[in-house]
Amino acid sequence: MTTIPHESAMNRERPTWSRLLITEAWASLAITAMWMSVLFTAIFGPDIESYGVAGDHTIVPSAVPVAVFAFFATWVVARYGFRHDPKS
C-alpha cells in the first residue's frame, strides 16, 4: 500500500525575484504612460470652453481632468502593481 505525502510548507512555489521585478516594471511602465499622456494633453490638447447664460466665459485646460483621472489610476496601479503579499 502506497501513500501520497502531503506537500510541506517548504515545497510550495514562491514567487521569484524576476517575477516580482517584471510586475513592478509593468506597473512603472503603465504609470509612466499615464503621466506622459497628461504631458502631451497639456502641450497639444485643446482647452475646454464653457459659456454661461449670463455671458460669462470659462476656459480650463484639458489636461486638468486628464490629470485627475491619471492621479486615481496611478493610485490603483501602484497599489496592485507594487504590493508584496504572499497571494500573488
C-alpha positions as CSV (number, residue, x, y, z in Angstrom):
1,M,0.0,0.0,0.0
2,T,1.4,3.4,-1.0
3,T,0.6,6.8,0.4
4,I,0.9,10.2,-1.1
5,P,2.9,12.5,1.1
6,H,1.4,16.0,1.7
7,E,3.4,18.9,0.5
8,S,5.2,20.7,3.2
9,A,5.4,24.4,3.5
10,M,9.0,24.3,2.3
11,N,8.0,22.9,-1.1
12,R,5.4,25.5,-2.0
13,E,6.2,27.6,-5.0
14,R,7.4,31.0,-4.1
15,P,7.4,34.0,-6.4
16,T,10.9,34.5,-7.8
17,W,12.7,37.8,-7.8
18,S,12.4,38.0,-11.6
19,R,8.6,37.7,-11.4
20,L,8.4,40.5,-8.8
21,L,10.6,42.7,-10.9
22,I,8.6,42.1,-14.0
23,T,5.4,43.0,-12.2
24,E,7.0,46.2,-10.9
25,A,8.3,47.0,-14.3
26,W,4.9,46.8,-15.9
27,A,3.4,48.9,-13.2
28,S,6.1,51.5,-13.7
29,L,5.6,51.5,-17.4
30,A,1.8,51.9,-17.0
31,I,2.2,54.9,-14.6
32,T,4.8,56.5,-16.9
33,A,2.4,56.1,-19.9
34,M,-0.4,57.7,-17.9
35,W,1.6,60.8,-17.0
36,M,3.1,61.1,-20.4
37,S,-0.5,61.3,-21.7
38,V,-1.1,64.1,-19.3
39,L,2.0,65.9,-20.5
40,F,1.1,65.6,-24.2
41,T,-2.5,66.6,-23.4
42,A,-1.2,69.7,-21.6
43,I,1.1,70.6,-24.5
44,F,-1.0,69.8,-27.5
45,G,-4.6,69.4,-26.2
46,P,-7.3,72.0,-26.7
47,D,-8.9,74.0,-23.9
48,I,-12.4,73.2,-22.5
49,E,-14.5,76.3,-23.0
50,S,-17.8,76.9,-21.3
51,Y,-20.2,79.8,-21.9
52,G,-22.7,80.6,-19.3
53,V,-26.3,82.0,-19.6
54,A,-25.2,85.4,-18.2
55,G,-22.5,85.8,-20.7
56,D,-19.6,84.6,-18.6
57,H,-16.8,82.6,-20.2
58,T,-14.7,79.9,-18.6
59,I,-11.6,78.3,-20.0
60,V,-10.0,75.2,-18.4
61,P,-7.0,73.4,-19.9
62,S,-8.0,69.9,-21.0
63,A,-5.0,68.4,-19.0
64,V,-6.8,69.2,-15.7
65,P,-9.4,66.4,-15.9
66,V,-6.9,64.1,-17.5
67,A,-4.5,64.7,-14.6
68,V,-7.3,64.0,-12.1
69,F,-8.1,60.6,-13.7
70,A,-4.3,59.8,-14.0
71,F,-3.9,60.5,-10.3
72,F,-6.6,58.0,-9.3
73,A,-5.3,55.5,-11.9
74,T,-1.8,55.9,-10.6
75,W,-3.1,55.2,-7.1
76,V,-4.8,51.9,-8.3
77,V,-1.9,50.7,-10.4
78,A,0.6,51.4,-7.6
79,R,-1.5,49.7,-5.0
80,Y,-1.8,46.5,-7.0
81,G,1.4,46.6,-9.0
82,F,3.8,47.2,-6.2
83,R,2.3,45.0,-3.4
84,H,4.3,42.2,-2.0
85,D,1.8,39.8,-0.4
86,P,2.1,36.0,-0.4
87,K,-1.1,35.7,-2.5
88,S,0.5,36.8,-5.8
